[in-house]
Amino acid sequence: MTKRQAAYEGAVLLGHEIVGSGHQAVIVLHEWLGNHENYKLICPVLDKNKFTYIFANLRGYGLSKEHVGTYTIKEAVGDVLTLMDYLGHHYFHVVGHSMSGMIAQYLMVTASHRVKNVVCVSPVPASGFRADANTLLSLQASISDDAAICRAIDARTGGRYGTAWLDYKLSIARQASSEAMAGYLRMFTSTDFSARIKGITSPLSVIIGNQDIPFYRRDSIEPILNSLFKYTRVSEIHDAGHYSMLEVPALFVSLLEQGLSRPEGNS
């Protein structure tokens, strides 16, 4: 431990795994029903000489399961900044998936002087995931009901995968505490900071899957993001749903690193 890192003794440090040793740091965040294990299949084909990937788990999830909190977007952003300070990365790229796509967008607002390129995968926009009563009940059921989780995952992948794959994804989802799941569900269904996004000129790269539920498909999500961001580039994968890093890992990495390599600024 360095002298700088010793200064963080007693602070909440998100559990994480580091892949690569490149000079460009990338913080990678996960979705509501996942953690860093969502990204295991992409690790062999990442550019480890150019990038250092930090796969972090939010409070209550996986490697951070022991960390309790309020599970708000401000807390999550604060935890990300603390971790990157601890690791010595003042400037960094951000990758957010689904609910953490919202966290990535909030970082663009509150830490624009530190954030370089941002890639959002099937993201919840800054305006939030607006769910009707029945949808919200279904999501709440997933906190404790394995069958409800499997239905949610199946719907987000076009109903194309077998029981073993769904069980695998379920095993990742069940590494989170129910308290954290409930807290982050409140976060991404009730938070709206879209008014603070308008005027941001930083480029945003987005990866979506055509087999996802309607909310995350191109015809729904692209107009929302275009209304908020001036420079949005959307890449659609026809043969993937919500979990493109698991479904088509090699193609996902290609699109991801294209986004991370965009010239900073208006492009």
C-alpha positions as CSV (number, residue, x, y, z in Angstrom):
1,M,0.0,0.0,0.0
2,T,1.3,3.4,-1.0
3,K,1.3,6.5,1.3
4,R,-1.5,7.9,-0.8
5,Q,-3.6,4.7,-0.5
6,A,-3.0,4.6,3.3
7,A,-4.9,7.9,3.5
8,Y,-8.0,6.1,2.5
9,E,-8.0,3.7,5.4
10,G,-11.5,3.5,6.8
11,A,-13.1,4.8,3.6
12,V,-15.5,2.7,1.5
13,L,-13.5,1.3,-1.4
14,L,-15.6,-0.6,-3.9
15,G,-14.5,-4.2,-4.5
16,H,-12.9,-4.5,-7.9
17,E,-10.8,-6.5,-10.3
18,I,-8.1,-4.9,-12.6
19,V,-7.4,-6.2,-16.1
20,G,-4.6,-4.7,-18.2
21,S,-1.8,-2.3,-17.6
22,G,-2.3,0.4,-20.2
23,H,-1.9,4.1,-19.6
24,Q,-5.6,4.8,-20.1
25,A,-7.8,3.9,-17.1
26,V,-11.3,2.7,-17.6
27,I,-13.8,2.3,-14.8
28,V,-16.4,-0.4,-15.7
29,L,-19.7,-0.6,-13.8
30,H,-22.5,-3.2,-13.9
31,E,-26.3,-3.5,-14.2
32,W,-29.0,-4.2,-11.6
33,L,-28.9,-8.0,-12.1
34,G,-25.2,-8.4,-12.4
35,N,-21.7,-7.5,-11.2
36,H,-18.1,-7.7,-12.6
37,E,-18.7,-11.3,-13.6
38,N,-20.9,-10.0,-16.5
39,Y,-17.7,-9.0,-18.1
40,K,-15.6,-12.2,-17.6
41,L,-16.0,-13.4,-21.2
42,I,-14.6,-10.2,-22.7
43,C,-11.4,-10.1,-20.7
44,P,-9.3,-12.3,-23.0
45,V,-9.8,-10.0,-26.0
46,L,-9.4,-6.6,-24.3
47,D,-6.6,-4.3,-25.4
48,K,-4.6,-4.7,-22.1
49,N,-1.6,-2.7,-23.4
50,K,-3.6,0.4,-24.2
51,F,-6.1,0.3,-21.3
52,T,-6.3,-0.6,-17.6
53,Y,-9.8,-1.8,-16.9
54,I,-11.1,-1.5,-13.4
55,F,-14.2,-3.7,-13.0
56,A,-15.9,-2.3,-9.9
57,N,-18.9,-3.6,-7.9
58,L,-21.4,-1.1,-6.5
59,R,-22.3,-1.3,-2.8
60,G,-24.1,-4.4,-1.9
61,Y,-23.0,-6.3,-5.0
62,G,-20.5,-9.1,-5.4
63,L,-17.0,-8.0,-4.3
64,S,-18.7,-5.0,-2.4
65,K,-21.5,-7.0,-0.8
66,E,-20.4,-6.0,2.7
67,H,-20.7,-2.3,1.9
68,V,-24.1,-0.9,2.9
69,G,-25.3,2.5,2.0
70,T,-28.2,4.7,0.8
71,Y,-27.9,3.4,-2.8
72,T,-28.3,6.8,-4.4
73,I,-26.7,8.0,-7.6
74,K,-24.7,10.6,-5.7
75,E,-23.3,8.0,-3.4
76,A,-22.4,5.7,-6.3
77,V,-20.6,8.6,-8.1
78,G,-18.8,9.5,-4.9
79,D,-17.7,5.8,-4.5
80,V,-16.4,5.7,-8.1
81,L,-14.3,8.9,-7.6
82,T,-13.0,7.6,-4.3
83,L,-11.9,4.4,-5.9
84,M,-10.2,6.1,-8.8
85,D,-8.4,8.5,-6.4
86,Y,-7.2,5.5,-4.4
87,L,-5.9,3.8,-7.5
88,G,-4.2,7.0,-8.6
89,H,-6.3,7.7,-11.7
90,H,-7.2,11.4,-11.9
91,Y,-8.5,11.1,-15.5
92,F,-10.4,8.1,-16.7
93,H,-12.9,6.7,-19.2
94,V,-16.3,5.3,-17.9
95,V,-18.3,2.3,-19.0
96,G,-21.8,2.0,-17.6
97,H,-24.4,-0.8,-18.2
98,S,-28.1,-0.3,-17.8
99,M,-28.7,1.3,-14.4
100,S,-25.0,2.2,-14.2
101,G,-25.3,3.9,-17.6
102,M,-27.2,6.5,-15.6
103,I,-24.3,6.7,-13.1
104,A,-21.9,7.2,-16.0
105,Q,-24.1,10.1,-17.3
106,Y,-24.1,11.7,-13.8
107,L,-20.3,11.5,-13.8
108,M,-20.4,13.5,-17.0
109,V,-22.3,16.2,-15.1
110,T,-20.5,16.2,-11.8
111,A,-16.9,15.2,-12.8
112,S,-16.6,16.4,-16.3
113,H,-13.1,17.7,-15.6
114,R,-11.9,14.1,-14.9
115,V,-14.1,12.0,-17.2
116,K,-12.7,11.3,-20.7
117,N,-14.9,9.1,-23.0
118,V,-18.1,7.5,-21.9
119,V,-19.6,4.3,-23.3
120,C,-23.1,3.3,-22.1
121,V,-24.4,-0.2,-22.8
122,S,-28.2,-0.5,-23.0
123,P,-28.4,2.5,-20.6
124,V,-31.1,3.9,-18.4
125,P,-31.1,7.6,-19.6
126,A,-30.7,10.5,-17.2
127,S,-34.5,10.9,-17.2
128,G,-34.8,7.4,-15.6
129,F,-36.6,4.2,-16.3
130,R,-40.2,5.1,-16.3
131,A,-42.1,1.9,-15.3
132,D,-45.8,1.5,-15.0
133,A,-47.3,-0.2,-11.9
134,N,-47.2,-3.7,-13.2
135,T,-43.6,-3.4,-14.5
136,L,-42.5,-2.0,-11.2
137,L,-44.1,-4.9,-9.3
138,S,-42.4,-7.4,-11.6
139,L,-39.0,-5.7,-11.0
140,Q,-39.7,-5.7,-7.2
141,A,-40.5,-9.4,-7.3
142,S,-37.1,-10.1,-8.8
143,I,-35.5,-9.0,-5.5
144,S,-36.6,-12.3,-3.9
145,D,-38.1,-14.5,-6.6
146,D,-35.7,-16.5,-8.8
147,A,-38.4,-17.2,-11.3
148,A,-39.1,-13.5,-11.7
149,I,-35.4,-12.7,-12.3
150,C,-35.3,-15.4,-15.0
151,R,-38.4,-14.0,-16.6
152,A,-36.8,-10.5,-16.6
153,I,-33.5,-11.8,-18.1
154,D,-35.3,-13.9,-20.7
155,A,-37.4,-11.0,-21.8
156,R,-34.2,-8.8,-22.2
157,T,-32.6,-11.4,-24.4
158,G,-35.4,-12.1,-26.8
159,G,-36.3,-15.4,-25.1
160,R,-33.6,-17.1,-27.1
161,Y,-31.5,-18.9,-24.5
162,G,-31.9,-22.1,-22.6
163,T,-32.3,-22.9,-18.9
164,A,-28.6,-23.4,-18.2
165,W,-27.8,-19.9,-19.5
166,L,-30.6,-18.3,-17.5
167,D,-29.4,-20.2,-14.4
168,Y,-25.9,-18.9,-15.0
169,K,-27.1,-15.3,-15.2
170,L,-29.3,-15.9,-12.1
171,S,-26.2,-17.1,-10.1
172,I,-24.6,-13.7,-10.8
173,A,-27.7,-11.8,-9.9
174,R,-28.0,-13.6,-6.6
175,Q,-24.6,-12.3,-5.4
176,A,-26.2,-9.0,-4.5
177,S,-28.0,-8.2,-1.2
178,S,-31.8,-7.7,-1.4
179,E,-31.3,-4.3,0.4
180,A,-29.0,-3.1,-2.4
181,M,-31.3,-4.3,-5.1
182,A,-34.2,-2.5,-3.6
183,G,-32.2,0.7,-3.2
184,Y,-30.8,0.8,-6.7
185,L,-34.3,0.0,-8.1
186,R,-35.5,3.1,-6.4
187,M,-32.6,5.0,-7.9
188,F,-33.0,4.2,-11.5
189,T,-36.8,4.3,-11.5
190,S,-37.2,7.6,-9.6
191,T,-34.1,9.7,-10.4
192,D,-34.3,12.4,-13.1
193,F,-31.3,14.7,-13.7
194,S,-32.0,15.2,-17.5
195,A,-32.2,19.0,-17.0
196,R,-28.6,19.0,-15.9
197,I,-27.4,17.1,-19.0
198,K,-28.5,19.5,-21.7
199,G,-25.6,21.6,-22.9
200,I,-23.0,19.0,-22.3
201,T,-20.8,18.6,-25.4
202,S,-18.8,15.6,-24.4
203,P,-19.3,12.6,-26.8
204,L,-21.4,9.7,-25.7
205,S,-21.0,6.2,-27.3
206,V,-23.9,3.8,-26.8
207,I,-24.1,0.1,-27.5
208,I,-27.6,-1.5,-27.6
209,G,-29.0,-4.9,-28.5
210,N,-31.9,-5.4,-30.9
211,Q,-33.3,-8.3,-28.9
212,D,-33.8,-6.2,-25.7
213,I,-37.1,-5.1,-24.3
214,P,-38.7,-2.1,-26.2
215,F,-37.5,0.5,-23.7
216,Y,-33.8,-0.1,-24.6
217,R,-34.2,-0.6,-28.3
218,R,-32.9,2.0,-30.8
219,D,-36.3,3.5,-31.7
220,S,-37.0,4.2,-28.1
221,I,-33.6,5.1,-26.5
222,E,-31.9,7.0,-29.3
223,P,-34.4,9.9,-29.5
224,I,-34.1,10.3,-25.7
225,L,-30.3,10.4,-25.8
226,N,-30.2,12.7,-28.8
227,S,-32.5,15.1,-27.0
228,L,-30.0,15.2,-24.1
229,F,-26.5,14.9,-25.7
230,K,-25.2,16.8,-28.7
231,Y,-22.7,14.1,-29.8
232,T,-24.3,10.7,-29.4
233,R,-23.1,7.7,-31.4
234,V,-25.4,4.6,-31.2
235,S,-24.2,1.1,-32.3
236,E,-26.8,-1.5,-32.5
237,I,-26.1,-5.3,-32.3
238,H,-28.8,-7.2,-34.1
239,D,-28.1,-10.6,-32.5
240,A,-27.8,-9.5,-28.9
241,G,-30.2,-8.3,-26.2
242,H,-29.4,-6.5,-22.9
243,Y,-26.3,-8.4,-22.1
244,S,-24.1,-7.9,-25.2
245,M,-20.9,-8.5,-23.3
246,L,-22.1,-12.0,-22.5
247,E,-23.9,-12.7,-25.8
248,V,-21.3,-11.5,-28.4
249,P,-18.1,-10.7,-26.4
250,A,-15.7,-10.2,-29.3
251,L,-18.0,-7.8,-31.2
252,F,-18.8,-6.0,-27.9
253,V,-15.1,-5.4,-27.2
254,S,-14.6,-4.0,-30.7
255,L,-17.5,-1.5,-30.3
256,L,-16.5,-0.7,-26.7
257,E,-12.9,0.1,-27.6
258,Q,-13.9,2.2,-30.6
259,G,-16.0,4.3,-28.2
260,L,-13.1,4.6,-25.7
261,S,-10.8,5.7,-28.5
262,R,-13.0,8.5,-29.8
263,P,-11.2,11.9,-30.0
264,E,-12.1,13.8,-26.9
265,G,-14.4,16.7,-27.6
266,N,-17.0,17.3,-30.3
267,S,-16.9,14.2,-32.4
